Amino acid sequence: MNIGLEAIPQGWHEQIINLLAERIVVTNREGIILYINDAYCEFLGTTVEEAVNRPVQDVIENTRMHIVAKTGQKELAAVHPINGSEMVANRFPLIVEGEIVGTLGTVMFRSPEEWQMYKTKIQNLADELTYYKTRVEKDLKGKYHFHDLIGNSAPFLAAKKLAERISASNSSVLLIGESGTGKELFAHAIHGSSMRRALPFVAINCASIPEHLLESELFGYEDGAFTGAKRGGKKGQFELANNGTLFLDEIGDMPLTMQSKLLRVLQEKEVLRVGGQKAIPVDVRIIAATHRDLEKLVVKGTFRQDLYYRLNVIKIEIPPLKERKEDIPLISINLLKKLAGKFYRKGIAISPEVEQRLMEHSWPGNIRELENVLERAINVLDGKTIEVSHLPLYLRDQEWKGSDLNNMSGKNPEDDVLLPITPLKEKLAMVEKETILQALTVTNGNKQEAAKLLEIGKTRFYEKCKMYNIN
C-alpha cells in the first residue's frame, strides 16, 4: 500500500508545485539552482535550461537564497528589488535529518501594484466586516427613549413615570398590555435610561419561534449539537445580551418545558448551550412583556407560578388606546411625522372629520392599528390633508353611527337623500371581511395572532380567508 507522496504519480509533482506557487526556485546548500519553474523564468526573462545548474545570484538579481542556505533562517514577506521594481518573496531553508540541504524560494507578489491590488481587496473585506460589525452592534442597542413615548393622559403618564423611576434598577420588569400598545418601546426606553444603556439590548418574541428552536435560540448550541448545527456552535440570546438587557416579548406564549429552563437560568445566572457540558455565566436584566393575564394562566396551570413571581418584580400596565383617546391627536401628529419621512412627503395633516372619526373608534389594535390606518391613508392621498374618504371602509362606516344618525332625528325624511340599502347578508360579509383584514393589519399578517385577536379558531379563520380571497 502506498503511503504519503509515494502514492502520487511522479508526473503529477511539477503540476502540483506550479499550482501551489506560481513562481518557485530551489537551490542546493551552495546556492546552485536545482529547480526553477517556467512562471519564474518568464518573470525573470530567461528559460529553465539557462537557469538550472547556475548560481542563484547570477540568475536572480539581489537574491538572498544563498545567504539563507548558510544561515538557516527563513525570510517571510521580504521586499526584493528586481528588474527596476520590487516584489514580495518568501525564502525557506530545506532541512533534512537536522542538516541544511538547500533552500526554497517563492514569489508572492511580482510588483508593488500587485501587492497594492491584493491589499485593496483585503482592506475592502476588512471595511465590510467593520460595517457589518457596527451594524450588528447598532441593532443590539436600544432604539427608543422616554421622549419617544407620546401621550399626556393620566393612565399613560403614570405608567411612563413608573418606568422612568425603575430604569436604574436591575430588577426584572413585567410589561402588561394589549397588542400594539407599545410594550417594546417601553422596554427600549427602560434600557436606554439604565446603567446598562451602553451594553446590548436583545429582543426575542417567544411566540414567533417554534418550540423546538426556542431553546437553541435562547441558550445557543455547541458544534455538532444537532443536524444542521452551525460549525463552531452559536451563541444564544442570553449570551448576546450579557451585561445588558434581554427583552422577552409574548412571554405568556412560552411553552411550559421552556419556562422551567428559563427559570433555572434566571436563578443560577448561567446558561448551558444545547449539546454543551460547561455552564456559561451571564449577567442579564430581564424585561418581559405579554398581552395575556398571567395570573389566570397560573391558575390554569399553563404558566409556572415560580417563574411568574420571578418576572413580576416590577409590573407596569400600559393602558390601551381606547382608555386614553385624548392622546390620539398627539399620537397621530407624531406618527404622521414618522410616515412623512418614510414616504418623502412633508406637511401631511388630518381633517377635523378624520380626527373625530379616529376619536370615535375603539382601536382593538391600539397604536399599531392607528399607524397602519394613517399609512394606508397616505398611500391613497392626493393632496396634503387626510379626509374621511382616505380611511379604510370600517372607519368610513362609522358615518352611520353616533352624531350623524342622531342629527337625523327631528328632520323631515323627505329633506334627506336616502342612500341605497345594502342587503343585510352582503353588509355583514363586508364588515366581516374588513374586520379580518383589520386584524391581519394589526398583527402584520400573522394569521394565528389575527385568529386569537378575533377570538375564533385557527381553522375557521383560514376558511373565512379562503371564502373572501384573503391571502
Secondary structure, DSSP 8 states (H G I E B T S, - for coil): ---GGGGS-GGGHHHHHHHH-SSEEEEETT-BEEEE-HHHHHHHT--HHHHTTSBHHHHSTT--HHHHHHH---EEEEEEEETTEEEEEEEEEEEETTEEEEEEEEEEESSHHHHHHHHHHHHHHHHHHHHHHHHHHHHTS----GGGS---SHHHHHHHHHHHHHTT--S-EEEE--TTS-HHHHHHHHHHTSTTTTS-EEEEETTTS-HHHHHHHHHEE-TTSSTT--TT-EE-HHHHTTTSEEEEETGGGS-HHHHHHHHHHHHHTEE--BT--S-EE---EEEEEESS-HHHHHHHTSS-HHHHHHHTTEEEE---GGG-GGGHHHHHHHHHHHHHHHHT----EE-HHHHHHHHHS--TTHHHHHHHHHHHHHHT-SSSEE-GGGS-HHHHGGGGSTHHHHHTTTS-GGGS-------HHHHHHHHHHHHHHHHHHHTTT-HHHHHHHHT--HHHHHHHHHHTT--
